[in-house]
């Protein structure tokens, strides 16, 4: 079983800005984008696999411009204690940065 956490995306933020905000938050929270690609099931999406150093676990983030949807996915098989701590922080950080982008 997996868990999804939606991230609020203001309507007037450009798609390229959203990608830059996610990339910046990954770095600023001392995380590593171990993979950045796309998901076949969400054409045109940007999908990140985020890790914390060498610790076990992977946090997945997907931006799907077609639906203007950004979300965090926590797969049961990729879960780790650091993910429980960082996922809500990551959501708050992204939403805060996106609000500033439109101000």
Protein Blocks (a to p, Z undefined) as FASTA:
>chain_A
ZZdddddddfklcfklmmmmmmmmmmmnopacfbdcddfklghiacddddehjbgciddd
dddfknopacddddfklgcfklmmmmmmmmmmmmmmmmmmmZZ
